[in-house]
Amino acid sequence: MRQSKNCSRRSSSVIPKKMDSAVVLFEDVKGKEKGNDEYDSFLCDNDNVIDHPLKKDKICHFDKIPLEIKVKIFKCLEIDEIVRISLVCHGWHELAYDGSLWSELNLVSFYRTISADQILRLSKAAGGFLKVANFRGCVQLSSPHLKELAPYCPNIQTLQLSGCRNLDKDSINTLLSHLNNLEVLDLSGLIVVINLTCNTLSKKCKKLKQVNLNWCQNISSRGIENLVKGCQELICLKINGLSKVSEQMMINIASLPNLKDLSMKLCPTLNDEHISTFFNNQSLPSSLTHIDLSNNQLLTDDTLKELGNSCPDLTHLQVNECTNFTDNGFIYISSKCTKLEVIDLEDCPCINDEVLRSFAAYLSDLKKICLSYCELITDDGVNTLLQQCTKISHIDLDHCQLLTDAVLHNLSLLLNEGRVDYMEVEIYDCRNISISAVRETVKKATDYGVLLKLKGYYSWQANSNTDSDDDDNRGRNGGSSWVRNNRFIRRFTSTNGVSLRSHLGAAIRSSIRSTNRDNNRVGRMNFTVRGGRSCIIL
């Protein structure tokens, strides 16, 4: 009995307190599995032991379960739990490192705590079973580890290495050269990714369907040319931040027959001629459904016309901070790309009510739209858009200074019609929208049983309105400090060049918002209501 007690003590110290019911169910297995001659002699030497219950249960019932069922039980646990219970006994250790358990190795939840040796051991144990390897942010994973891992996992189909800063170009190339079945790859932000990496992908990873090379600073247009030449099955290509764009690169990209998602955000040399070259060399109509051309200051309405004429199936359009587009270009594309569902127009200075009326007339499938910093839009345009586009469930109206309480009043009427079960609205920095209108809209959404997420904050000068209890006055008058700061930032970034504004615009705005909240006693509100219950965070 001494051995049984010791086993129980050891088991309880190893198994975590919050463990899956499967582990609790078999908590006593280890003690039974370790039944040996000493345990048998104990029962035999004691003549007083007659029909002892432990003697009958000497055989481990867990051993009678088929291996497939045991594996299914272990699959109910999280990765970190499986690693911990591998210490319980030899049998469980073998089960924990059964390759069939590790078809997916997703380390996102605990990438900071797992060691590189454990990652390597798990990957080796998975072997040919491993299909999904998400090592995002694992800075502990070094080049020797990746090279050692490469021969063991030839069947990886999805690989995520973004944020693995301690890898070098040779280790990445070594791994990629073994992955002939690779379909999804994310190397975004890695400075060690070079044109040679693209050549390796072109030669070894012919089945590649999605690749993310955003912000890989050492890749040129020549590398992208070689990549798409060898990977003709590409569906999604993300090359944000590519410093130089060539016509030959656009011609090669146009040759991809199944391309649906193209992201070329902040490519400083991308111009209308490149877009025209792309569509002129692509089979018409284009298969593109998603395109991101944000922060490209050389693009004009000609690009929007090319998109309208060539992409009838376009559903997602992101062109925020493209300052050379005009209202005519957006009116044209809305009349041609009538399947649009998501549009991002943040900081496009030309957007006005005429554009919104055109959207309302043609885009019946529109679900999400960002109009932040579109300072020309008014209540009439937004109300028309919300009235006609009945599927909208998310609209961003940050810093639209001409909007008033009428927008929220109209929103309340639309919620009463029961067109949507969920609506998300952002109204940061809308100084002409009062807090009383926000509260009234929240109350009505509660009555209608609609889930409404309304985000916004109100600020006021520390030396003004301090004696007033009028929430509306504080809300309307308080935005002046932020407006002045924002105008200063806009002038500063414009003076110091497009590149600085493109890289730092969002960060600067966020920083100013934070500073403004601290200096001007901002009350931030996040209202979420549904079916009679509401949450207000001040």
C-alpha positions in Angstrom: 0.0 0.0 0.0 3.0 2.3 0.5 3.7 2.2 -3.2 0.2 3.0 -4.1 0.1 6.0 -1.8 3.4 7.3 -3.2 2.0 6.9 -6.7 -1.1 8.8 -5.8 1.0 11.6 -4.3 3.2 11.8 -7.4 0.2 11.8 -9.7 -1.5 14.6 -7.9 1.6 16.7 -8.0 2.1 16.3 -11.7 -1.5 16.6 -13.0 -2.6 20.3 -13.1 -5.5 21.3 -11.0 -7.7 22.5 -13.9 -7.4 19.4 -16.1 -9.8 18.0 -18.6 -12.3 15.4 -17.3 -10.5 12.7 -19.3 -7.4 13.2 -17.2 -9.4 13.1 -13.9 -11.2 10.0 -15.0 -7.9 8.1 -15.4 -6.1 9.7 -12.5 -5.4 6.4 -10.8 -4.1 4.7 -13.9 -0.5 5.2 -13.2 -0.6 3.4 -9.9 -2.3 0.4 -11.5 0.0 0.4 -14.5 3.0 0.2 -12.2 1.8 -3.0 -10.5 4.9 -5.2 -10.1 6.2 -8.2 -8.2 6.5 -6.2 -4.9 2.8 -5.2 -5.1 1.8 -8.9 -5.9 3.9 -10.2 -3.0 2.3 -7.8 -0.7 -1.1 -9.2 -1.4 0.1 -12.8 -1.3 2.0 -12.5 2.0 -1.0 -11.1 3.8 -3.2 -14.1 4.5 -5.7 -11.8 6.1 -6.4 -10.2 2.8 -9.4 -12.0 1.4 -10.9 -10.8 -1.9 -9.1 -7.5 -1.5 -10.7 -5.0 -3.9 -7.3 -3.9 -5.2 -6.5 -7.4 -6.2 -9.5 -7.6 -8.5 -8.7 -4.2 -10.0 -5.0 -4.9 -10.5 -5.3 -4.8 -14.3 -5.4 -1.3 -15.7 -8.7 -0.8 -17.5 -7.3 2.1 -19.5 -5.0 -0.4 -21.2 -8.0 -2.3 -22.5 -9.1 0.8 -24.4 -8.1 0.7 -28.1 -5.3 3.0 -29.1 -7.5 5.0 -31.4 -9.8 5.8 -28.5 -6.9 6.8 -26.2 -5.7 9.2 -28.9 -9.1 10.7 -29.2 -9.2 11.2 -25.4 -5.9 13.0 -25.6 -7.1 15.1 -28.5 -9.6 16.7 -26.1 -6.7 18.4 -24.3 -4.8 21.6 -25.1 -1.2 21.4 -26.3 0.3 22.6 -23.0 -1.9 20.1 -21.1 -0.7 17.2 -23.2 2.9 18.3 -22.6 2.4 18.3 -18.9 0.5 15.0 -18.6 3.3 13.3 -20.6 5.1 13.2 -17.2 2.5 11.0 -15.5 3.8 7.6 -16.7 5.6 6.0 -19.6 2.4 4.9 -21.2 1.0 8.4 -21.2 4.3 9.8 -22.4 4.2 7.6 -25.5 0.6 8.6 -26.1 1.4 12.3 -25.7 4.0 12.1 -28.4 1.9 10.0 -30.8 2.3 11.7 -34.2 -1.4 11.5 -35.0 -2.1 14.0 -32.2 0.0 16.7 -33.8 -1.5 17.3 -37.2 -1.8 20.9 -36.1 0.8 22.7 -34.0 -0.6 26.1 -33.1 1.6 27.9 -30.5 -0.1 31.3 -30.5 -1.6 30.9 -27.0 1.7 30.1 -25.3 4.5 31.1 -27.7 6.3 33.0 -24.9 6.5 30.1 -22.5 7.3 27.1 -24.6 11.0 26.4 -25.1 12.7 25.9 -28.5 13.6 22.3 -27.5 10.0 21.5 -26.8 8.9 23.0 -30.1 11.5 20.8 -31.8 10.5 17.7 -29.9 6.8 18.1 -30.7 7.6 18.8 -34.4 9.7 15.7 -34.6 7.1 13.6 -32.9 4.5 14.9 -35.3 6.6 14.0 -38.3 4.6 13.4 -41.4 1.4 14.0 -39.6 2.1 17.7 -39.1 0.0 19.8 -41.6 -0.3 23.2 -39.8 2.7 24.8 -38.1 2.0 28.2 -36.5 5.2 29.5 -34.9 4.2 33.1 -35.0 6.3 35.2 -32.5 8.5 32.3 -31.4 11.7 34.3 -31.0 13.2 31.4 -29.1 13.2 29.4 -32.4 16.7 29.7 -33.8 18.3 28.8 -37.1 19.8 25.5 -35.9 16.4 24.4 -34.6 14.7 25.1 -37.9 17.4 23.3 -39.9 17.1 20.3 -37.6 13.3 20.3 -38.0 13.3 20.5 -41.8 13.7 16.8 -42.7 11.1 15.6 -40.2 8.0 17.5 -41.4 7.7 17.2 -45.2 3.9 17.4 -45.3 3.4 20.8 -43.8 0.7 22.7 -45.7 0.4 25.8 -43.6 3.5 27.6 -42.2 3.5 30.8 -40.1 6.9 32.2 -39.2 6.0 35.9 -38.8 7.8 37.4 -35.8 10.5 34.7 -35.6 13.3 37.2 -35.6 16.2 34.8 -34.8 16.1 32.9 -38.0 18.5 33.5 -40.9 18.0 33.2 -44.7 19.7 29.8 -44.9 17.5 28.1 -42.3 14.3 29.4 -43.9 15.5 28.2 -47.3 16.4 24.8 -45.9 13.0 24.4 -44.4 11.1 25.6 -47.5 13.1 23.3 -49.8 11.6 20.3 -47.9 8.0 21.5 -48.1 6.7 20.4 -51.5 3.1 20.3 -50.2 3.1 23.9 -48.8 -0.1 25.8 -49.6 -0.2 28.7 -47.1 2.9 30.7 -46.0 3.4 33.8 -43.9 6.8 35.4 -43.7 5.6 38.9 -43.1 8.0 41.4 -41.5 11.1 39.2 -41.7 14.1 41.1 -43.0 16.0 37.9 -43.7 13.6 37.0 -46.5 15.3 37.9 -49.8 14.9 37.2 -53.5 16.6 33.9 -53.0 13.7 32.9 -50.7 11.3 33.7 -53.5 13.4 31.6 -55.9 13.2 28.6 -53.5 9.4 29.0 -53.3 9.2 29.1 -57.0 11.2 25.9 -57.5 10.1 23.8 -54.4 6.6 25.0 -53.5 4.6 24.6 -56.6 1.3 24.1 -54.7 1.5 27.4 -52.9 -1.9 29.1 -52.8 -1.5 31.9 -50.3 1.7 33.9 -49.5 2.2 36.9 -47.2 5.4 38.8 -47.8 4.2 42.1 -46.3 7.0 44.4 -45.1 9.8 42.1 -46.2 12.2 45.0 -46.9 14.9 43.0 -48.8 12.6 41.7 -51.5 12.6 43.4 -54.9 10.3 43.2 -57.9 12.6 40.6 -59.4 12.0 38.2 -56.5 8.2 38.6 -56.9 8.6 38.0 -60.7 10.3 34.7 -60.0 7.8 33.7 -57.3 4.7 34.0 -59.4 6.3 32.5 -62.4 6.8 29.2 -60.5 3.7 29.3 -58.2 0.9 29.5 -60.7 -1.8 28.2 -58.2 -1.6 31.4 -56.1 -5.0 32.7 -54.9 -3.8 35.3 -52.4 -0.7 37.5 -52.8 0.3 40.1 -50.2 3.3 42.2 -50.9 2.6 45.4 -48.9 5.6 47.8 -48.6 7.3 46.7 -51.8 9.8 49.5 -52.4 9.9 49.3 -56.2 7.3 48.0 -58.7 8.1 47.0 -62.2 5.9 46.4 -65.3 7.3 42.9 -65.7 6.3 42.1 -62.2 2.7 43.2 -62.9 2.6 41.2 -66.1 3.7 38.1 -64.2 1.1 38.6 -61.5 -1.5 39.1 -64.2 -0.7 35.6 -65.5 -2.0 34.0 -62.3 -5.3 32.4 -63.4 -6.9 32.0 -60.0 -5.7 35.2 -58.2 -8.5 36.5 -56.0 -6.8 38.6 -53.3 -4.1 41.1 -54.1 -2.6 43.4 -51.5 -0.1 46.2 -52.5 -0.5 48.7 -49.7 2.2 51.4 -49.4 4.1 50.6 -52.6 5.5 54.1 -53.2 6.3 53.6 -56.9 3.0 52.0 -57.8 1.1 54.1 -60.4 -1.8 54.1 -62.9 0.4 52.6 -65.6 1.3 49.6 -63.5 -2.4 48.9 -62.8 -3.3 49.3 -66.5 -0.5 46.9 -67.4 -1.9 44.4 -64.9 -5.4 44.4 -66.2 -4.4 44.6 -69.9 -2.4 41.4 -69.5 -5.0 39.5 -67.4 -7.9 37.4 -68.8 -11.1 39.4 -68.6 -13.2 39.5 -66.6 -10.6 39.4 -63.7 -11.0 36.9 -61.0 -10.1 39.4 -58.3 -12.5 39.8 -55.4 -10.2 41.5 -52.8 -7.8 44.3 -53.5 -5.9 46.6 -51.2 -4.2 49.7 -52.7 -4.1 51.8 -49.6 -1.5 54.5 -49.1 -0.5 54.7 -52.7 -0.2 58.4 -53.4 0.5 58.1 -57.2 -2.8 56.5 -58.0 -5.6 58.5 -59.6 -9.2 58.0 -60.9 -7.7 56.0 -63.8 -7.0 53.2 -61.4 -10.6 53.2 -60.1 -11.9 53.1 -63.7 -9.6 50.1 -64.5 -11.0 48.3 -61.5 -14.6 49.1 -62.5 -14.1 47.9 -66.0 -12.2 44.7 -65.2 -13.4 43.5 -61.8 -17.2 42.9 -61.8 -16.9 40.4 -58.9 -14.9 42.7 -56.6 -16.3 42.4 -53.0 -13.5 44.0 -50.9 -11.9 47.4 -51.7 -9.4 49.1 -49.5 -8.1 52.5 -50.8 -7.7 54.5 -47.6 -5.3 57.5 -47.7 -5.2 57.6 -51.5 -5.4 61.3 -51.7 -5.5 61.7 -55.5 -8.8 59.9 -56.0 -11.9 62.1 -56.7 -15.6 61.7 -56.1 -16.1 61.0 -59.8 -13.8 57.9 -59.6 -15.7 56.5 -56.7 -19.1 57.1 -58.3 -17.9 55.3 -61.4 -16.5 52.2 -59.6 -19.7 51.9 -57.5 -21.8 51.7 -60.7 -19.6 48.9 -62.1 -18.6 46.9 -59.1 -22.1 46.3 -57.7 -21.1 43.3 -55.6 -18.9 45.3 -53.1 -19.4 44.3 -49.5 -16.5 45.9 -47.7 -15.1 49.4 -48.5 -12.3 51.2 -46.6 -12.2 54.9 -47.5 -10.5 56.3 -44.4 -8.8 59.7 -45.0 -10.0 60.0 -48.6 -10.6 63.8 -48.7 -12.9 63.7 -51.8 -15.7 61.6 -50.3 -18.9 63.6 -50.1 -22.6 63.0 -50.0 -22.8 62.4 -53.8 -20.5 59.4 -53.4 -22.6 58.0 -50.6 -25.8 58.4 -52.7 -24.1 56.5 -55.5 -23.1 53.8 -53.0 -26.7 53.7 -51.8 -28.0 53.3 -55.3 -25.8 50.5 -56.5 -24.2 48.7 -53.6 -27.1 46.7 -52.2 -24.8 44.1 -50.7 -22.7 46.5 -48.7 -22.0 45.3 -45.2 -19.1 47.3 -43.8 -17.8 50.7 -44.7 -15.1 53.0 -43.2 -15.7 56.7 -43.7 -13.4 58.0 -40.9 -11.8 61.4 -41.6 -14.0 61.9 -44.6 -14.8 65.4 -43.4 -17.2 66.4 -46.3 -20.0 64.0 -45.5 -23.1 65.2 -43.8 -26.2 63.7 -42.1 -28.1 63.5 -45.4 -25.4 61.3 -47.1 -25.0 58.9 -44.2 -28.8 58.6 -43.6 -29.3 57.8 -47.3 -26.6 55.2 -47.2 -28.0 53.5 -44.1 -31.6 53.7 -45.5 -30.8 52.1 -48.8 -28.0 49.6 -47.9 -30.0 47.4 -45.7 -27.2 44.9 -45.0 -24.8 47.3 -43.4 -23.7 46.1 -39.9 -20.5 48.1 -39.4 -19.9 51.8 -40.1 -16.9 53.9 -39.0 -17.5 57.7 -38.8 -14.6 58.9 -36.8 -13.8 62.6 -37.0 -16.6 63.4 -39.3 -17.2 66.9 -38.0 -20.4 67.7 -40.0 -22.4 64.8 -38.5 -25.0 65.6 -35.8 -27.4 63.8 -33.6 -29.7 63.2 -36.6 -27.5 60.3 -37.7 -28.1 58.4 -34.5 -31.8 59.4 -34.5 -32.1 57.9 -38.0 -30.1 54.8 -36.9 -32.7 54.3 -34.1 -35.5 54.2 -36.6 -33.7 51.7 -38.8 -33.0 49.4 -35.8 -36.7 49.4 -35.1 -37.3 47.9 -38.5 -35.4 44.7 -37.5 -33.2 44.6 -40.5 -30.1 43.5 -38.6 -29.5 41.7 -35.3 -26.1 43.4 -34.8 -24.8 46.9 -35.6 -21.4 48.4 -34.8 -20.9 52.2 -35.1 -17.8 54.2 -34.4 -18.1 57.9 -33.8 -14.8 59.0 -32.2 -14.1 62.8 -32.5 -17.6 63.7 -33.8 -17.9 66.8 -31.8 -21.5 67.6 -33.0 -22.9 64.4 -31.7 -24.1 64.7 -28.1 -23.9 62.2 -25.3 -27.6 62.5 -24.8 -28.2 61.2 -28.4 -25.9 58.3 -27.7 -27.8 57.4 -24.6 -31.1 57.6 -26.3 -29.9 55.4 -29.2 -28.6 52.9 -26.7 -31.9 52.8 -24.8 -33.9 52.3 -28.0 -31.6 49.5 -29.2 -32.3 47.8 -25.8 -36.0 48.1 -26.4 -35.7 46.7 -29.9 -33.6 43.7 -28.8 -30.7 44.6 -31.2 -27.1 44.1 -30.3 -25.6 47.6 -30.7 -21.9 48.3 -30.2 -21.5 52.1 -30.2 -17.9 53.4 -29.7 -17.0 57.0 -29.0 -15.6 59.5 -26.5 -16.1 63.1 -25.5 -13.5 65.5 -24.3 -13.5 69.0 -23.0 -10.9 71.6 -22.0 -9.8 71.5 -18.4 -10.2 75.2 -18.1 -13.6 75.5 -19.8 -17.1 74.2 -19.0 -15.9 72.9 -15.7 -18.8 74.3 -13.9 -21.4 73.1 -16.3 -23.4 69.9 -15.9 -24.6 70.0 -19.5 -23.3 66.8 -21.1 -24.2 68.1 -24.6 -22.1 71.2 -24.2 -19.2 69.3 -22.9 -19.4 66.8 -25.8 -19.8 69.4 -28.5 -17.2 71.9 -27.3 -14.6 69.5 -26.0 -13.3 68.3 -29.3 -11.6 71.5 -30.2 -8.2 70.5 -28.6 -8.1 67.3 -30.6 -9.1 69.1 -33.8 -6.2 71.6 -33.4 -3.8 68.8 -32.6 -4.9 66.7 -35.5 -4.5 69.7 -37.9 -1.0 70.3 -36.6 -0.1 66.6 -37.2 -1.6 66.7 -40.7 0.5 69.8 -41.6 3.6 68.2 -40.0 3.3 65.0 -41.9 2.4 66.7 -45.2 5.4 69.0 -44.9 7.8 66.1 -44.1 6.7 63.9 -47.0 4.3 61.2 -48.0 6.4 58.4 -46.7 6.4 59.7 -43.1 2.7 60.3 -43.1 2.0 56.8 -44.6 4.2 55.1 -42.0 3.3 57.1 -39.0 -0.2 58.5 -39.7 -2.2 55.9 -37.8 0.3 55.7 -35.0 0.4 59.5 -34.6 -3.4 59.8 -34.6 -3.6 57.1 -31.9 -1.0 58.8 -29.8 -2.7 62.1 -30.1 -6.0 60.5 -29.1 -4.3 59.0 -26.0 -2.7 62.3 -25.1 -5.9 64.2 -25.5 -7.7 61.8 -23.2 -5.1 62.4 -20.5 -4.8 66.1 -20.8 -8.5 67.0 -21.4 -10.3 64.6 -19.0 -11.8 62.4 -21.7 -14.7 60.2 -20.9 -14.5 57.1 -23.2 -17.7 55.3 -23.7 -18.3 51.8 -25.1 -22.0 50.9 -25.2 -23.1 47.3 -25.9 -26.7 46.5 -25.5 -29.0 43.6 -26.2 -32.4 42.5 -25.1 -32.9 44.8 -22.1 -29.3 44.5 -20.8 -26.7 47.3 -21.3 -23.1 47.9 -20.4 -21.7 51.5 -20.2 -18.0 51.9 -19.5 -17.1 55.5 -18.6 
